[in-house]
Amino acid sequence: MLQHYSERNRSSLCHLITDFRSPLEKRVARFDLWGVLTSVALASLMVGVVRLFVAR
């Protein structure tokens, strides 16, 4: 059975991730997101380069 959304049944981790008290917290979270996306892109690029060198 589906539970309906309410503030009560949100976990503390969910509150920590999604509830921003100031514009600074929101800006830091946005920079964190871009940092993670950039890291994933660079890691996948490195894996591709390593696979290319190993294939030779």
All heavy atoms as a GROMACS GRO file, in nm:
protein
  452
    1MET      N    1   0.083  -0.117   0.000
    1MET     CA    2   0.000   0.000   0.000
    1MET      C    3   0.088   0.125   0.000
    1MET      O    4   0.189   0.131   0.069
    1MET     CB    5  -0.089  -0.004   0.124
    1MET     CG    6  -0.184   0.108   0.134
    1MET     SD    7  -0.321   0.056   0.237
    1MET     CE    8  -0.447   0.148   0.163
    2LEU      N    9   0.053   0.224  -0.078
    2LEU     CA   10   0.131   0.346  -0.087
    2LEU      C   11   0.109   0.436   0.033
    2LEU      O   12  -0.003   0.452   0.080
    2LEU     CB   13   0.094   0.423  -0.213
    2LEU     CG   14   0.134   0.361  -0.345
    2LEU    CD1   15   0.078   0.442  -0.461
    2LEU    CD2   16   0.284   0.354  -0.356
    3GLN      N   17   0.219   0.493   0.081
    3GLN     CA   18   0.207   0.590   0.189
    3GLN      C   19   0.199   0.729   0.127
    3GLN      O   20   0.269   0.761   0.032
    3GLN     CB   21   0.329   0.584   0.279
    3GLN     CG   22   0.335   0.462   0.364
    3GLN     CD   23   0.452   0.471   0.458
    3GLN    OE1   24   0.536   0.558   0.448
    3GLN    NE2   25   0.459   0.376   0.550
    4HIS      N   26   0.114   0.810   0.182
    4HIS     CA   27   0.104   0.946   0.133
    4HIS      C   28   0.216   1.030   0.191
    4HIS      O   29   0.259   1.011   0.304
    4HIS     CB   30  -0.032   1.006   0.169
    4HIS     CG   31  -0.144   0.941   0.097
    4HIS    ND1   32  -0.166   0.961  -0.037
    4HIS    CD2   33  -0.238   0.853   0.137
    4HIS    CE1   34  -0.270   0.889  -0.075
    4HIS    NE2   35  -0.315   0.822   0.029
    5TYR      N   36   0.263   1.124   0.111
    5TYR     CA   37   0.373   1.211   0.152
    5TYR      C   38   0.329   1.306   0.262
    5TYR      O   39   0.221   1.363   0.256
    5TYR     CB   40   0.422   1.292   0.031
    5TYR     CG   41   0.516   1.401   0.068
    5TYR    CD1   42   0.650   1.373   0.092
    5TYR    CD2   43   0.473   1.531   0.084
    5TYR    CE1   44   0.737   1.472   0.127
    5TYR    CE2   45   0.558   1.631   0.120
    5TYR     CZ   46   0.691   1.602   0.141
    5TYR     OH   47   0.777   1.701   0.177
    6SER      N   48   0.411   1.321   0.361
    6SER     CA   49   0.390   1.424   0.462
    6SER      C   50   0.525   1.459   0.521
    6SER      O   51   0.622   1.386   0.506
    6SER     CB   52   0.295   1.377   0.571
    6SER     OG   53   0.359   1.283   0.654
    7GLU      N   54   0.532   1.572   0.585
    7GLU     CA   55   0.657   1.615   0.648
    7GLU      C   56   0.700   1.518   0.757
    7GLU      O   57   0.817   1.501   0.783
    7GLU     CB   58   0.641   1.755   0.707
    7GLU     CG   59   0.644   1.865   0.604
    7GLU     CD   60   0.780   1.880   0.539
    7GLU    OE1   61   0.881   1.872   0.608
    7GLU    OE2   62   0.782   1.898   0.416
    8ARG      N   63   0.604   1.455   0.822
    8ARG     CA   64   0.636   1.365   0.934
    8ARG      C   65   0.714   1.244   0.890
    8ARG      O   66   0.804   1.200   0.961
    8ARG     CB   67   0.507   1.316   0.999
    8ARG     CG   68   0.457   1.399   1.109
    8ARG     CD   69   0.345   1.326   1.174
    8ARG     NE   70   0.284   1.239   1.072
    8ARG     CZ   71   0.158   1.207   1.064
    8ARG    NH1   72   0.077   1.250   1.153
    8ARG    NH2   73   0.111   1.131   0.971
    9ASN      N   74   0.681   1.184   0.775
    9ASN     CA   75   0.745   1.057   0.740
    9ASN      C   76   0.868   1.075   0.652
    9ASN      O   77   0.914   0.979   0.593
    9ASN     CB   78   0.643   0.959   0.678
    9ASN     CG   79   0.581   1.012   0.551
    9ASN    OD1   80   0.620   1.115   0.501
    9ASN    ND2   81   0.483   0.941   0.500
   10ARG      N   82   0.921   1.197   0.644
   10ARG     CA   83   1.047   1.218   0.574
   10ARG      C   84   1.161   1.186   0.671
   10ARG      O   85   1.158   1.221   0.788
   10ARG     CB   86   1.060   1.362   0.528
   10ARG     CG   87   0.969   1.394   0.413
   10ARG     CD   88   0.976   1.538   0.375
   10ARG     NE   89   1.109   1.574   0.329
   10ARG     CZ   90   1.155   1.698   0.329
   10ARG    NH1   91   1.081   1.797   0.373
   10ARG    NH2   92   1.276   1.723   0.285
   11SER      N   93   1.264   1.121   0.620
   11SER     CA   94   1.377   1.087   0.706
   11SER      C   95   1.461   1.211   0.735
   11SER      O   96   1.453   1.312   0.665
   11SER     CB   97   1.464   0.982   0.637
   11SER     OG   98   1.532   1.039   0.527
   12SER      N   99   1.543   1.202   0.838
   12SER     CA  100   1.629   1.315   0.873
   12SER      C  101   1.731   1.341   0.762
   12SER      O  102   1.768   1.455   0.737
   12SER     CB  103   1.698   1.290   1.006
   12SER     OG  104   1.774   1.171   1.000
   13LEU      N  105   1.775   1.235   0.692
   13LEU     CA  106   1.867   1.254   0.581
   13LEU      C  107   1.800   1.332   0.468
   13LEU      O  108   1.860   1.421   0.409
   13LEU     CB  109   1.916   1.118   0.529
   13LEU     CG  110   2.012   1.124   0.410
   13LEU    CD1  111   2.140   1.198   0.447
   13LEU    CD2  112   2.043   0.985   0.361
   14CYS      N  113   1.675   1.301   0.441
   14CYS     CA  114   1.600   1.374   0.338
   14CYS      C  115   1.588   1.521   0.375
   14CYS      O  116   1.604   1.609   0.290
   14CYS     CB  117   1.464   1.311   0.318
   14CYS     SG  118   1.370   1.382   0.185
   15HIS      N  119   1.560   1.551   0.501
   15HIS     CA  120   1.553   1.690   0.545
   15HIS      C  121   1.688   1.759   0.528
   15HIS      O  122   1.695   1.873   0.484
   15HIS     CB  123   1.512   1.699   0.692
   15HIS     CG  124   1.366   1.683   0.714
   15HIS    ND1  125   1.276   1.781   0.686
   15HIS    CD2  126   1.294   1.578   0.761
   15HIS    CE1  127   1.155   1.740   0.715
   15HIS    NE2  128   1.162   1.616   0.761
   16LEU      N  129   1.796   1.690   0.562
   16LEU     CA  130   1.929   1.746   0.552
   16LEU      C  131   1.964   1.780   0.407
   16LEU      O  132   2.021   1.885   0.378
   16LEU     CB  133   2.032   1.648   0.609
   16LEU     CG  134   2.178   1.689   0.601
   16LEU    CD1  135   2.202   1.806   0.695
   16LEU    CD2  136   2.266   1.573   0.638
   17ILE      N  137   1.925   1.693   0.314
   17ILE     CA  138   1.960   1.712   0.174
   17ILE      C  139   1.873   1.818   0.106
   17ILE      O  140   1.920   1.894   0.022
   17ILE     CB  141   1.950   1.577   0.099
   17ILE    CG1  142   2.057   1.482   0.149
   17ILE    CG2  143   1.962   1.596  -0.051
   17ILE    CD1  144   2.041   1.341   0.098
   18THR      N  145   1.746   1.824   0.140
   18THR     CA  146   1.654   1.906   0.062
   18THR      C  147   1.609   2.035   0.129
   18THR      O  148   1.552   2.120   0.061
   18THR     CB  149   1.528   1.826   0.027
   18THR    OG1  150   1.466   1.783   0.148
   18THR    CG2  151   1.560   1.706  -0.058
   19ASP      N  152   1.630   2.052   0.258
   19ASP     CA  153   1.582   2.172   0.326
   19ASP      C  154   1.698   2.270   0.343
   19ASP      O  155   1.790   2.246   0.420
   19ASP     CB  156   1.523   2.138   0.463
   19ASP     CG  157   1.399   2.053   0.451
   19ASP    OD1  158   1.346   2.042   0.339
   19ASP    OD2  159   1.355   1.998   0.553
   20PHE      N  160   1.692   2.380   0.271
   20PHE     CA  161   1.796   2.482   0.278
   20PHE      C  162   1.744   2.600   0.358
   20PHE      O  163   1.636   2.651   0.334
   20PHE     CB  164   1.836   2.527   0.138
   20PHE     CG  165   1.882   2.414   0.051
   20PHE    CD1  166   1.804   2.372  -0.056
   20PHE    CD2  167   2.000   2.349   0.076
   20PHE    CE1  168   1.846   2.268  -0.136
   20PHE    CE2  169   2.041   2.244  -0.002
   20PHE     CZ  170   1.964   2.203  -0.108
   21ARG      N  171   1.823   2.644   0.456
   21ARG     CA  172   1.780   2.753   0.542
   21ARG      C  173   1.824   2.889   0.490
   21ARG      O  174   1.775   2.991   0.534
   21ARG     CB  175   1.834   2.732   0.683
   21ARG     CG  176   1.767   2.616   0.756
   21ARG     CD  177   1.834   2.594   0.889
   21ARG     NE  178   1.833   2.456   0.931
   21ARG     CZ  179   1.904   2.359   0.878
   21ARG    NH1  180   1.983   2.383   0.778
   21ARG    NH2  181   1.896   2.236   0.922
   22SER      N  182   1.921   2.891   0.399
   22SER     CA  183   1.971   3.019   0.352
   22SER      C  184   2.013   3.006   0.205
   22SER      O  185   2.034   2.895   0.155
   22SER     CB  186   2.092   3.063   0.435
   22SER     OG  187   2.201   2.978   0.409
   23PRO      N  188   2.026   3.118   0.137
   23PRO     CA  189   2.075   3.114  -0.002
   23PRO      C  190   2.216   3.056  -0.013
   23PRO      O  191   2.249   2.993  -0.112
   23PRO     CB  192   2.072   3.260  -0.046
   23PRO     CG  193   1.976   3.327   0.045
   23PRO     CD  194   1.984   3.252   0.175
   24LEU      N  195   2.297   3.078   0.090
   24LEU     CA  196   2.433   3.023   0.089
   24LEU      C  197   2.430   2.870   0.086
   24LEU      O  198   2.506   2.807   0.012
   24LEU     CB  199   2.512   3.072   0.210
   24LEU     CG  200   2.654   3.017   0.223
   24LEU    CD1  201   2.738   3.062   0.105
   24LEU    CD2  202   2.716   3.061   0.354
   25GLU      N  203   2.343   2.809   0.166
   25GLU     CA  204   2.332   2.663   0.166
   25GLU      C  205   2.287   2.612   0.029
   25GLU      O  206   2.336   2.510  -0.018
   25GLU     CB  207   2.234   2.617   0.273
   25GLU     CG  208   2.286   2.630   0.414
   25GLU     CD  209   2.186   2.580   0.516
   25GLU    OE1  210   2.072   2.546   0.480
   25GLU    OE2  211   2.222   2.579   0.635
   26LYS      N  212   2.195   2.683  -0.033
   26LYS     CA  213   2.148   2.643  -0.166
   26LYS      C  214   2.261   2.654  -0.268
   26LYS      O  215   2.279   2.566  -0.352
   26LYS     CB  216   2.030   2.730  -0.208
   26LYS     CG  217   1.957   2.678  -0.328
   26LYS     CD  218   1.838   2.764  -0.362
   26LYS     CE  219   1.727   2.737  -0.263
   26LYS     NZ  220   1.599   2.795  -0.301
   27ARG      N  221   2.341   2.759  -0.259
   27ARG     CA  222   2.453   2.778  -0.352
   27ARG      C  223   2.560   2.670  -0.331
   27ARG      O  224   2.613   2.615  -0.428
   27ARG     CB  225   2.512   2.916  -0.333
   27ARG     CG  226   2.614   2.952  -0.438
   27ARG     CD  227   2.661   3.093  -0.427
   27ARG     NE  228   2.642   3.146  -0.292
   27ARG     CZ  229   2.643   3.274  -0.262
   27ARG    NH1  230   2.660   3.362  -0.354
   27ARG    NH2  231   2.627   3.313  -0.138
   28VAL      N  232   2.589   2.637  -0.206
   28VAL     CA  233   2.687   2.532  -0.177
   28VAL      C  234   2.638   2.398  -0.231
   28VAL      O  235   2.714   2.321  -0.290
   28VAL     CB  236   2.715   2.524  -0.025
   28VAL    CG1  237   2.791   2.398   0.009
   28VAL    CG2  238   2.792   2.646   0.020
   29ALA      N  239   2.509   2.369  -0.215
   29ALA     CA  240   2.453   2.244  -0.267
   29ALA      C  241   2.463   2.239  -0.419
   29ALA      O  242   2.492   2.135  -0.478
   29ALA     CB  243   2.308   2.228  -0.223
   30ARG      N  244   2.441   2.351  -0.486
   30ARG     CA  245   2.451   2.356  -0.632
   30ARG      C  246   2.595   2.330  -0.676
   30ARG      O  247   2.620   2.256  -0.770
   30ARG     CB  248   2.402   2.491  -0.683
   30ARG     CG  249   2.387   2.495  -0.833
   30ARG     CD  250   2.327   2.625  -0.882
   30ARG     NE  251   2.194   2.648  -0.828
   30ARG     CZ  252   2.159   2.754  -0.756
   30ARG    NH1  253   2.246   2.848  -0.728
   30ARG    NH2  254   2.036   2.766  -0.712
   31PHE      N  255   2.693   2.392  -0.605
   31PHE     CA  256   2.833   2.368  -0.639
   31PHE      C  257   2.871   2.223  -0.613
   31PHE      O  258   2.950   2.165  -0.687
   31PHE     CB  259   2.925   2.462  -0.562
   31PHE     CG  260   2.932   2.600  -0.619
   31PHE    CD1  261   2.904   2.711  -0.541
   31PHE    CD2  262   2.966   2.620  -0.752
   31PHE    CE1  263   2.910   2.838  -0.594
   31PHE    CE2  264   2.973   2.748  -0.806
   31PHE     CZ  265   2.944   2.857  -0.727
   32ASP      N  266   2.817   2.164  -0.506
   32ASP     CA  267   2.843   2.022  -0.479
   32ASP      C  268   2.791   1.935  -0.592
   32ASP      O  269   2.858   1.841  -0.635
   32ASP     CB  270   2.778   1.979  -0.348
   32ASP     CG  271   2.851   2.029  -0.225
   32ASP    OD1  272   2.965   2.076  -0.240
   32ASP    OD2  273   2.793   2.022  -0.115
   33LEU      N  274   2.672   1.966  -0.641
   33LEU     CA  275   2.615   1.890  -0.751
   33LEU      C  276   2.703   1.900  -0.875
   33LEU      O  277   2.734   1.800  -0.938
   33LEU     CB  278   2.474   1.939  -0.783
   33LEU     CG  279   2.409   1.878  -0.908
   33LEU    CD1  280   2.386   1.730  -0.889
   33LEU    CD2  281   2.280   1.950  -0.941
   34TRP      N  282   2.746   2.021  -0.910
   34TRP     CA  283   2.833   2.038  -1.026
   34TRP      C  284   2.966   1.967  -1.005
   34TRP      O  285   3.024   1.913  -1.100
   34TRP     CB  286   2.853   2.186  -1.059
   34TRP     CG  287   2.736   2.243  -1.130
   34TRP    CD1  288   2.648   2.333  -1.081
   34TRP    CD2  289   2.690   2.210  -1.262
   34TRP    NE1  290   2.551   2.360  -1.173
   34TRP    CE2  291   2.574   2.286  -1.285
   34TRP    CE3  292   2.736   2.125  -1.361
   34TRP    CZ2  293   2.505   2.279  -1.406
   34TRP    CZ3  294   2.667   2.118  -1.480
   34TRP    CH2  295   2.553   2.194  -1.501
   35GLY      N  296   3.018   1.968  -0.884
   35GLY     CA  297   3.143   1.897  -0.855
   35GLY      C  298   3.129   1.748  -0.876
   35GLY      O  299   3.217   1.683  -0.934
   36VAL      N  300   3.018   1.692  -0.832
   36VAL     CA  301   2.994   1.548  -0.850
   36VAL      C  302   2.978   1.515  -0.998
   36VAL      O  303   3.037   1.418  -1.047
   36VAL     CB  304   2.869   1.504  -0.770
   36VAL    CG1  305   2.825   1.365  -0.811
   36VAL    CG2  306   2.898   1.508  -0.621
   37LEU      N  307   2.902   1.596  -1.070
   37LEU     CA  308   2.883   1.569  -1.214
   37LEU      C  309   3.014   1.581  -1.291
   37LEU      O  310   3.042   1.500  -1.380
   37LEU     CB  311   2.778   1.666  -1.271
   37LEU     CG  312   2.636   1.647  -1.220
   37LEU    CD1  313   2.546   1.757  -1.277
   37LEU    CD2  314   2.583   1.510  -1.257
   38THR      N  315   3.096   1.680  -1.257
   38THR     CA  316   3.225   1.696  -1.322
   38THR      C  317   3.317   1.578  -1.290
   38THR      O  318   3.387   1.527  -1.379
   38THR     CB  319   3.291   1.828  -1.278
   38THR    OG1  320   3.202   1.936  -1.306
   38THR    CG2  321   3.422   1.851  -1.348
   39SER      N  322   3.316   1.534  -1.166
   39SER     CA  323   3.399   1.420  -1.128
   39SER      C  324   3.358   1.294  -1.203
   39SER      O  325   3.445   1.217  -1.249
   39SER     CB  326   3.389   1.395  -0.977
   39SER     OG  327   3.437   1.504  -0.906
   40VAL      N  328   3.229   1.272  -1.217
   40VAL     CA  329   3.181   1.154  -1.290
   40VAL      C  330   3.222   1.163  -1.436
   40VAL      O  331   3.267   1.063  -1.495
   40VAL     CB  332   3.028   1.140  -1.275
   40VAL    CG1  333   2.971   1.040  -1.373
   40VAL    CG2  334   2.993   1.102  -1.133
   41ALA      N  335   3.210   1.280  -1.496
   41ALA     CA  336   3.248   1.297  -1.637
   41ALA      C  337   3.398   1.272  -1.656
   41ALA      O  338   3.439   1.203  -1.750
   41ALA     CB  339   3.210   1.436  -1.686
   42LEU      N  340   3.480   1.327  -1.567
   42LEU     CA  341   3.624   1.307  -1.579
   42LEU      C  342   3.663   1.161  -1.555
   42LEU      O  343   3.752   1.108  -1.623
   42LEU     CB  344   3.698   1.398  -1.482
   42LEU     CG  345   3.698   1.546  -1.518
   42LEU    CD1  346   3.762   1.628  -1.407
   42LEU    CD2  347   3.769   1.570  -1.649
   43ALA      N  348   3.598   1.096  -1.459
   43ALA     CA  349   3.628   0.956  -1.432
   43ALA      C  350   3.591   0.869  -1.551
   43ALA      O  351   3.667   0.779  -1.589
   43ALA     CB  352   3.554   0.909  -1.307
   44SER      N  353   3.478   0.895  -1.614
   44SER     CA  354   3.440   0.815  -1.730
   44SER      C  355   3.533   0.841  -1.848
   44SER      O  356   3.565   0.750  -1.924
   44SER     CB  357   3.294   0.841  -1.769
   44SER     OG  358   3.278   0.975  -1.809
   45LEU      N  359   3.580   0.965  -1.862
   45LEU     CA  360   3.677   0.996  -1.967
   45LEU      C  361   3.809   0.922  -1.942
   45LEU      O  362   3.868   0.865  -2.034
   45LEU     CB  363   3.701   1.146  -1.972
   45LEU     CG  364   3.798   1.197  -2.078
   45LEU    CD1  365   3.743   1.168  -2.217
   45LEU    CD2  366   3.821   1.345  -2.060
   46MET      N  367   3.852   0.920  -1.816
   46MET     CA  368   3.976   0.847  -1.782
   46MET      C  369   3.962   0.699  -1.809
   46MET      O  370   4.054   0.636  -1.860
   46MET     CB  371   4.014   0.870  -1.635
   46MET     CG  372   4.091   0.995  -1.613
   46MET     SD  373   4.142   1.023  -1.442
   46MET     CE  374   4.165   0.864  -1.372
   47VAL      N  375   3.849   0.641  -1.775
   47VAL     CA  376   3.826   0.499  -1.801
   47VAL      C  377   3.831   0.472  -1.950
   47VAL      O  378   3.890   0.373  -1.995
   47VAL     CB  379   3.691   0.453  -1.740
   47VAL    CG1  380   3.651   0.316  -1.791
   47VAL    CG2  381   3.701   0.453  -1.588
   48GLY      N  382   3.773   0.560  -2.030
   48GLY     CA  383   3.778   0.544  -2.175
   48GLY      C  384   3.919   0.550  -2.229
   48GLY      O  385   3.958   0.471  -2.316
   49VAL      N  386   3.998   0.642  -2.178
   49VAL     CA  387   4.139   0.654  -2.223
   49VAL      C  388   4.218   0.530  -2.182
   49VAL      O  389   4.296   0.476  -2.262
   49VAL     CB  390   4.202   0.784  -2.166
   49VAL    CG1  391   4.351   0.784  -2.188
   49VAL    CG2  392   4.138   0.906  -2.231
   50VAL      N  393   4.199   0.484  -2.060
   50VAL     CA  394   4.271   0.364  -2.014
   50VAL      C  395   4.231   0.243  -2.098
   50VAL      O  396   4.315   0.162  -2.137
   50VAL     CB  397   4.244   0.339  -1.863
   50VAL    CG1  398   4.291   0.202  -1.820
   50VAL    CG2  399   4.311   0.449  -1.781
   51ARG      N  400   4.102   0.229  -2.126
   51ARG     CA  401   4.056   0.118  -2.211
   51ARG      C  402   4.119   0.126  -2.350
   51ARG      O  403   4.154   0.025  -2.408
   51ARG     CB  404   3.904   0.118  -2.222
   51ARG     CG  405   3.835   0.074  -2.096
   51ARG     CD  406   3.688   0.071  -2.109
   51ARG     NE  407   3.650  -0.026  -2.212
   51ARG     CZ  408   3.530  -0.035  -2.264
   51ARG    NH1  409   3.435   0.048  -2.228
   51ARG    NH2  410   3.503  -0.126  -2.355
   52LEU      N  411   4.134   0.247  -2.403
   52LEU     CA  412   4.196   0.264  -2.533
   52LEU      C  413   4.341   0.219  -2.531
   52LEU      O  414   4.388   0.150  -2.621
   52LEU     CB  415   4.186   0.412  -2.576
   52LEU     CG  416   4.240   0.446  -2.713
   52LEU    CD1  417   4.154   0.382  -2.820
   52LEU    CD2  418   4.242   0.597  -2.732
   53PHE      N  419   4.416   0.257  -2.426
   53PHE     CA  420   4.556   0.217  -2.415
   53PHE      C  421   4.571   0.067  -2.391
   53PHE      O  422   4.664   0.004  -2.442
   53PHE     CB  423   4.626   0.295  -2.304
   53PHE     CG  424   4.663   0.435  -2.343
   53PHE    CD1  425   4.626   0.541  -2.264
   53PHE    CD2  426   4.730   0.461  -2.461
   53PHE    CE1  427   4.658   0.671  -2.298
   53PHE    CE2  428   4.763   0.590  -2.498
   53PHE     CZ  429   4.726   0.696  -2.417
   54VAL      N  430   4.481   0.009  -2.315
   54VAL     CA  431   4.489  -0.134  -2.286
   54VAL      C  432   4.455  -0.215  -2.411
   54VAL      O  433   4.512  -0.322  -2.434
   54VAL     CB  434   4.395  -0.171  -2.168
   54VAL    CG1  435   4.379  -0.320  -2.154
   54VAL    CG2  436   4.448  -0.109  -2.040
   55ALA      N  437   4.367  -0.163  -2.494
   55ALA     CA  438   4.325  -0.236  -2.614
   55ALA      C  439   4.436  -0.243  -2.718
   55ALA      O  440   4.433  -0.328  -2.806
   55ALA     CB  441   4.202  -0.170  -2.674
   56ARG      N  442   4.534  -0.155  -2.711
   56ARG     CA  443   4.641  -0.154  -2.811
   56ARG      C  444   4.741  -0.261  -2.787
   56ARG      O  445   4.782  -0.313  -2.704
   56ARG     CB  446   4.711  -0.020  -2.811
   56ARG     CG  447   4.624   0.084  -2.874
   56ARG     CD  448   4.698   0.212  -2.884
   56ARG     NE  449   4.615   0.308  -2.954
   56ARG     CZ  450   4.660   0.410  -3.018
   56ARG    NH1  451   4.790   0.434  -3.021
   56ARG    NH2  452   4.581   0.493  -3.078
   0.00000   0.00000   0.00000
